[in-house]
Amino acid sequence: MLPTENRLRRREDFATAVRRGRRAGRPLLVVHLRSGATDPHAPGESAPPTRAGFVVSKAVGGAVIRNKVKRRLRHLMRERVGLLPPGSLVVVRALPGAGDADHALLARDLDAALQRLLGGGAR
């Protein structure tokens, strides 16, 4: 499970990530990333945590399928949250094919999207 301090919950934070962040699309999902502030922190102040949120619409499937996709994405993001700059906002939006995909396919698409957003992938 994704730790509480790494969860994106407020509507404004989702909107900020989607509207002001960069986007990378894959066949099963779209990842929006708003990188953390580049300002140096005051002495003694810790960097804000990276937070992630998930959007899984009814187009993905029924409630059971949507919840299964969200659980899988949260688990995958937990393993990858340390790779992102501190203070980043990430929104992962599942596309309709994500309901039929297994864990490995979701992991592959998430890794490819994050690699592209972090500058590791070519177009």
CYANA upper distance limits for C-alpha pairs under 8 A (distance plus 0.5 A):
  1 MET  CA     71 ARG  CA      8.16
  1 MET  CA     74 ARG  CA      6.68
  1 MET  CA     75 HIS  CA      6.02
  1 MET  CA     78 ARG  CA      7.30
  2 LEU  CA      6 ASN  CA      6.99
  2 LEU  CA      7 ARG  CA      7.33
  2 LEU  CA     74 ARG  CA      6.19
  2 LEU  CA     75 HIS  CA      6.96
  2 LEU  CA     77 MET  CA      7.72
  2 LEU  CA     78 ARG  CA      5.57
  3 PRO  CA      7 ARG  CA      7.29
  3 PRO  CA     78 ARG  CA      8.13
  5 GLU  CA     49 PRO  CA      7.27
  5 GLU  CA     51 ARG  CA      7.64
  6 ASN  CA     49 PRO  CA      6.74
  6 ASN  CA     50 THR  CA      6.25
  6 ASN  CA     51 ARG  CA      4.65
  6 ASN  CA     52 ALA  CA      6.59
  6 ASN  CA     81 VAL  CA      8.46
  7 ARG  CA     51 ARG  CA      5.50
  7 ARG  CA     52 ALA  CA      5.67
  7 ARG  CA     53 GLY  CA      6.56
  8 LEU  CA     13 ASP  CA      7.38
  8 LEU  CA     14 PHE  CA      7.68
  8 LEU  CA     51 ARG  CA      5.68
  8 LEU  CA     52 ALA  CA      5.45
  8 LEU  CA     53 GLY  CA      5.11
  8 LEU  CA     89 LEU  CA      7.98
  8 LEU  CA     90 VAL  CA      8.44
  9 ARG  CA     13 ASP  CA      7.81
  9 ARG  CA     14 PHE  CA      8.15
  9 ARG  CA     53 GLY  CA      7.35
 10 ARG  CA     14 PHE  CA      7.10
 11 ARG  CA     15 ALA  CA      6.70
 12 GLU  CA     16 THR  CA      6.58
 13 ASP  CA     17 ALA  CA      6.75
 13 ASP  CA     89 LEU  CA      7.82
 14 PHE  CA     18 VAL  CA      6.72
 14 PHE  CA     53 GLY  CA      7.71
 14 PHE  CA     89 LEU  CA      8.36
 14 PHE  CA     91 VAL  CA      7.13
 15 ALA  CA     19 ARG  CA      6.30
 15 ALA  CA     20 ARG  CA      8.49
 16 THR  CA     20 ARG  CA      5.98
 16 THR  CA     21 GLY  CA      7.57
 16 THR  CA     34 ARG  CA      7.95
 17 ALA  CA     21 GLY  CA      5.41
 17 ALA  CA     22 ARG  CA      8.50
 17 ALA  CA     32 HIS  CA      6.56
 17 ALA  CA     33 LEU  CA      6.39
 17 ALA  CA     34 ARG  CA      5.47
 17 ALA  CA     89 LEU  CA      6.18
 17 ALA  CA     90 VAL  CA      6.81
 17 ALA  CA     91 VAL  CA      7.01
 18 VAL  CA     22 ARG  CA      8.19
 18 VAL  CA     23 ARG  CA      8.29
 18 VAL  CA     32 HIS  CA      6.13
 18 VAL  CA     33 LEU  CA      7.99
 18 VAL  CA     34 ARG  CA      8.27
 18 VAL  CA     91 VAL  CA      7.55
 20 ARG  CA     34 ARG  CA      7.01
 21 GLY  CA     32 HIS  CA      6.40
 21 GLY  CA     33 LEU  CA      5.46
 21 GLY  CA     34 ARG  CA      4.51
 21 GLY  CA     35 SER  CA      7.68
 22 ARG  CA     32 HIS  CA      6.07
 22 ARG  CA     33 LEU  CA      5.77
 22 ARG  CA     34 ARG  CA      6.89
 22 ARG  CA    117 LEU  CA      7.38
 23 ARG  CA     30 VAL  CA      7.47
 23 ARG  CA     31 VAL  CA      6.17
 23 ARG  CA     32 HIS  CA      4.98
 23 ARG  CA     33 LEU  CA      6.93
 23 ARG  CA    117 LEU  CA      7.61
 24 ALA  CA     30 VAL  CA      6.29
 24 ALA  CA     31 VAL  CA      5.88
 24 ALA  CA     32 HIS  CA      7.14
 24 ALA  CA    113 ALA  CA      5.78
 24 ALA  CA    114 LEU  CA      8.13
 24 ALA  CA    116 ARG  CA      7.32
 24 ALA  CA    117 LEU  CA      6.95
 25 GLY  CA     29 LEU  CA      6.71
 25 GLY  CA     30 VAL  CA      4.78
 25 GLY  CA     31 VAL  CA      6.87
 25 GLY  CA    113 ALA  CA      7.01
 26 ARG  CA     30 VAL  CA      6.44
 26 ARG  CA    109 ASP  CA      6.39
 26 ARG  CA    110 LEU  CA      8.46
 26 ARG  CA    112 ALA  CA      8.25
 26 ARG  CA    113 ALA  CA      7.12
 27 PRO  CA     95 LEU  CA      7.98
 27 PRO  CA     97 GLY  CA      7.99
 27 PRO  CA    109 ASP  CA      7.83
 28 LEU  CA     94 ALA  CA      6.72
 28 LEU  CA     95 LEU  CA      5.69
 28 LEU  CA     96 PRO  CA      7.65
 28 LEU  CA     97 GLY  CA      5.99
 28 LEU  CA     98 ALA  CA      5.53
 28 LEU  CA    101 ALA  CA      8.35
 28 LEU  CA    106 LEU  CA      7.39
 28 LEU  CA    109 ASP  CA      7.18
 29 LEU  CA     92 VAL  CA      7.30
 29 LEU  CA     93 ARG  CA      6.01
 29 LEU  CA     94 ALA  CA      4.92
 29 LEU  CA     95 LEU  CA      5.54
 29 LEU  CA     98 ALA  CA      7.58
 29 LEU  CA    106 LEU  CA      8.46
 29 LEU  CA    109 ASP  CA      7.49
 29 LEU  CA    110 LEU  CA      7.87
 30 VAL  CA     92 VAL  CA      6.39
 30 VAL  CA     93 ARG  CA      5.62
 30 VAL  CA     94 ALA  CA      7.04
 30 VAL  CA     95 LEU  CA      7.84
 30 VAL  CA    113 ALA  CA      8.00
 31 VAL  CA     90 VAL  CA      7.49
 31 VAL  CA     91 VAL  CA      6.29
 31 VAL  CA     92 VAL  CA      5.08
 31 VAL  CA     93 ARG  CA      6.78
 31 VAL  CA    110 LEU  CA      8.07
 31 VAL  CA    113 ALA  CA      6.85
 31 VAL  CA    114 LEU  CA      7.83
 32 HIS  CA     90 VAL  CA      6.12
 32 HIS  CA     91 VAL  CA      5.56
 32 HIS  CA     92 VAL  CA      6.92
 33 LEU  CA     88 SER  CA      7.46
 33 LEU  CA     89 LEU  CA      6.32
 33 LEU  CA     90 VAL  CA      5.16
 33 LEU  CA     91 VAL  CA      7.15
 33 LEU  CA    117 LEU  CA      7.61
 34 ARG  CA     88 SER  CA      6.06
 34 ARG  CA     89 LEU  CA      5.54
 34 ARG  CA     90 VAL  CA      6.94
 35 SER  CA     85 PRO  CA      6.95
 35 SER  CA     86 PRO  CA      8.45
 35 SER  CA     87 GLY  CA      7.42
 35 SER  CA     88 SER  CA      4.91
 35 SER  CA     89 LEU  CA      7.00
 36 GLY  CA     50 THR  CA      8.27
 36 GLY  CA     85 PRO  CA      6.45
 36 GLY  CA     86 PRO  CA      6.15
 36 GLY  CA     87 GLY  CA      4.61
 36 GLY  CA     88 SER  CA      4.63
 36 GLY  CA     89 LEU  CA      7.74
 37 ALA  CA     87 GLY  CA      7.02
 37 ALA  CA     88 SER  CA      8.25
 41 HIS  CA     45 GLU  CA      6.66
 41 HIS  CA     46 SER  CA      7.77
 41 HIS  CA     47 ALA  CA      7.43
 47 ALA  CA     86 PRO  CA      6.54
 47 ALA  CA     87 GLY  CA      7.26
 48 PRO  CA     86 PRO  CA      6.38
 48 PRO  CA     87 GLY  CA      5.19
 49 PRO  CA     86 PRO  CA      5.90
 49 PRO  CA     87 GLY  CA      5.53
 49 PRO  CA     88 SER  CA      7.88
 50 THR  CA     81 VAL  CA      7.11
 50 THR  CA     82 GLY  CA      8.41
 50 THR  CA     84 LEU  CA      7.46
 50 THR  CA     85 PRO  CA      7.49
 50 THR  CA     86 PRO  CA      5.65
 50 THR  CA     87 GLY  CA      5.09
 50 THR  CA     88 SER  CA      5.17
 50 THR  CA     89 LEU  CA      6.59
 50 THR  CA     90 VAL  CA      8.30
 51 ARG  CA     81 VAL  CA      8.38
 51 ARG  CA     87 GLY  CA      7.65
 51 ARG  CA     88 SER  CA      6.79
 51 ARG  CA     89 LEU  CA      5.63
 51 ARG  CA     90 VAL  CA      6.74
 52 ALA  CA     77 MET  CA      8.08
 52 ALA  CA     89 LEU  CA      6.40
 52 ALA  CA     90 VAL  CA      5.03
 52 ALA  CA     91 VAL  CA      6.24
 52 ALA  CA     92 VAL  CA      8.07
 53 GLY  CA     90 VAL  CA      6.73
 53 GLY  CA     91 VAL  CA      5.32
 53 GLY  CA     92 VAL  CA      6.84
 54 PHE  CA     70 LYS  CA      7.29
 54 PHE  CA     73 LEU  CA      8.18
 54 PHE  CA     74 ARG  CA      8.41
 54 PHE  CA     91 VAL  CA      6.08
 54 PHE  CA     92 VAL  CA      5.35
 54 PHE  CA     93 ARG  CA      6.34
 54 PHE  CA     94 ALA  CA      8.21
 55 VAL  CA     91 VAL  CA      7.78
 55 VAL  CA     92 VAL  CA      6.73
 55 VAL  CA     93 ARG  CA      5.11
 55 VAL  CA     94 ALA  CA      6.77
 56 VAL  CA     60 VAL  CA      7.14
 56 VAL  CA     66 ARG  CA      6.56
 56 VAL  CA     69 VAL  CA      8.09
 56 VAL  CA     70 LYS  CA      7.48
 56 VAL  CA     93 ARG  CA      6.57
 56 VAL  CA     94 ALA  CA      5.69
 56 VAL  CA     95 LEU  CA      7.99
 57 SER  CA     61 GLY  CA      8.24
 57 SER  CA     66 ARG  CA      7.84
 57 SER  CA     94 ALA  CA      7.95
 58 LYS  CA     62 GLY  CA      6.84
 58 LYS  CA     63 ALA  CA      8.22
 58 LYS  CA     66 ARG  CA      7.83
 59 ALA  CA     95 LEU  CA      8.06
 59 ALA  CA     96 PRO  CA      5.88
 60 VAL  CA     65 ILE  CA      7.83
 60 VAL  CA     66 ARG  CA      6.86
 60 VAL  CA     94 ALA  CA      7.74
 60 VAL  CA     95 LEU  CA      6.82
 60 VAL  CA     96 PRO  CA      4.59
 60 VAL  CA     97 GLY  CA      7.15
 60 VAL  CA     98 ALA  CA      6.95
 60 VAL  CA     99 GLY  CA      5.77
 61 GLY  CA     65 ILE  CA      6.00
 61 GLY  CA     66 ARG  CA      6.44
 61 GLY  CA     96 PRO  CA      7.91
 61 GLY  CA     99 GLY  CA      6.69
 62 GLY  CA     66 ARG  CA      6.60
 63 ALA  CA     67 ASN  CA      6.55
 64 VAL  CA     68 LYS  CA      6.69
 65 ILE  CA     69 VAL  CA      6.69
 65 ILE  CA     99 GLY  CA      6.43
 66 ARG  CA     70 LYS  CA      6.72
 66 ARG  CA     99 GLY  CA      7.44
 67 ASN  CA     71 ARG  CA      6.62
 68 LYS  CA     72 ARG  CA      6.73
 69 VAL  CA     73 LEU  CA      6.63
 69 VAL  CA     94 ALA  CA      8.41
 69 VAL  CA     98 ALA  CA      7.45
 69 VAL  CA     99 GLY  CA      6.86
 70 LYS  CA     74 ARG  CA      6.54
 71 ARG  CA     75 HIS  CA      6.69
 72 ARG  CA     76 LEU  CA      6.70
 72 ARG  CA    103 HIS  CA      7.18
 73 LEU  CA     77 MET  CA      6.49
 73 LEU  CA    106 LEU  CA      7.99
 74 ARG  CA     78 ARG  CA      6.61
 75 HIS  CA     79 GLU  CA      7.36
 76 LEU  CA     80 ARG  CA      7.21
 76 LEU  CA    107 ALA  CA      7.01
 77 MET  CA     81 VAL  CA      6.26
 80 ARG  CA     84 LEU  CA      7.88
 84 LEU  CA     88 SER  CA      7.33
 84 LEU  CA    118 LEU  CA      8.40
 94 ALA  CA     98 ALA  CA      6.47
 97 GLY  CA    101 ALA  CA      7.05
 98 ALA  CA    106 LEU  CA      7.66
101 ALA  CA    105 LEU  CA      6.52
101 ALA  CA    106 LEU  CA      7.12
102 ASP  CA    106 LEU  CA      7.00
103 HIS  CA    107 ALA  CA      6.65
104 ALA  CA    108 ARG  CA      6.63
105 LEU  CA    109 ASP  CA      6.80
106 LEU  CA    110 LEU  CA      6.56
107 ALA  CA    111 ASP  CA      6.51
108 ARG  CA    112 ALA  CA      6.67
109 ASP  CA    113 ALA  CA      6.62
110 LEU  CA    114 LEU  CA      6.62
111 ASP  CA    115 GLN  CA      6.47
112 ALA  CA    116 ARG  CA      6.72
112 ALA  CA    121 GLY  CA      8.33
113 ALA  CA    117 LEU  CA      6.74
114 LEU  CA    118 LEU  CA      6.52
115 GLN  CA    119 GLY  CA      6.81
115 GLN  CA    120 GLY  CA      5.52
115 GLN  CA    121 GLY  CA      6.24
116 ARG  CA    120 GLY  CA      6.00
116 ARG  CA    121 GLY  CA      4.95
116 ARG  CA    122 ALA  CA      7.44
116 ARG  CA    123 ARG  CA      8.48
117 LEU  CA    121 GLY  CA      8.32
